[in-house]
Amino acid sequence: MKKRIFLLLLAAILGVLLLENLFAWLYLRANPTSTQTQIQWEKFEDPYKRKTSLSWQKAAIHLHTDQIWFTPGRNSPEEIETVYAANGYKILGFTDYEKITLPPRLSSVRGYEWGRNLIKRHMTVLGTEEVDQDPFPLYAGIENIQWAINKISSQDGFVVINHPFLNNTFPLKILTELRNYNALEVFSPFGDIPKQWDKLLSNQVPSFCMAADDLHYLPREEYVRIKSSGVSNWRDLSSEIYRQDGESLMRYLLINTDSLEEKEILKSLQEGNYLCVRKMERTLEDPKLGPIGKRGEEVFFEFQDTPITVDFIGQNSEVLAHTSYSKKGSYTLRPTDPYVRIQAVFPTAIILSNPFFSKK
């Protein structure tokens, strides 16, 4: 009898869930073509045009904490902040699942990870006051995703497509059709996709890059170093048994900003006034950089450390110019170049600039 009641209750819950998802799928839709906004090509001509008081401030976005009831075994905001601050980070963006969590002391950008769906079709949302829940837990088509992006964008949210090729959640066809997202997670623990990003840029679908650890657990040695109690708790035992070794301190942004206040950080993100970095190994030194920008149609870089190579990359990932072991370099955009971006390889890290598009 009890088993029958349980099965009936489970069937009722699933039925309600299916009906809710069906309603959302039918009515919460936006056609990417008909709702397309005019692309502001001017901001893609030189993302680094605005000169700021602070240069290349180190920021970590897409970090998960233990503040959600179904992720209790993860690290606390305090623990994550302690580890990241000790490694030179000035800005953190915690992105718990559909919940805004703020770091205790460091500068921050409020954010959350949108998406409760089964296939992990997730987006980082930064800069909104409130959380928009995912109404599509079982299935969402491209028009449903466009509806969600449009709603978030109307609140001045900065939208990042997360780990697009994890479970093939955002294949190139969908990314090409979607509009109004700000950035693409090009550096991710689930794979680096600069060539796929180039395909989108080449098809006149502009976006900025994003580099993110998608942190779920601090590396065990980092956690052991900063844990506050000498008495083991269940999380310590879990770390010991399962040898959880999250990917932290590997992928980050370097942001030009006038201050470490949230509104200034968001302004720079919206402009693309930042770089994306992936370390070769988390314990290595960060490369020391200098200005990157555009003079007329000339795109240039000036670094403090010497890179192994710097490539100026254009349409369909074509290498338009190449330098080796040079701290300075430049490339002049030709009329036939839709865009160019800088990709620098240092002994300790890879650096990506945001794209410089030709004037429309």
Secondary structure, DSSP 8 states (H G I E B T S, - for coil): -HHHHHHHHHHHHHHHHHHHHHHHHHHS---TTTT-----THHHH-TT-S--SEEEEEEEEEE--S-STT-TTS--HHHHHHHHHHTT--EEEE-BBTB----SSSEE--EEEE---TT---EEEES-SS----S-SS---HHHHHHHHHHHHHTT-EEEE-STTGGGSS-HHHHHH--S--EEEEE-TT---HHHHHHHHHTT---EEEE---BSS-BHHHHHHH-S-SS--HHHHHHHHH--B---SSEEEEEEES-SSHHHHHHHHHHT-EEEEEESSTTS-------EEEETTEEEEE-SS--SEEEEE-GGG-EEEEEES-SEEEEE--TT-SEEEEEEE-SSEEEE---EE---
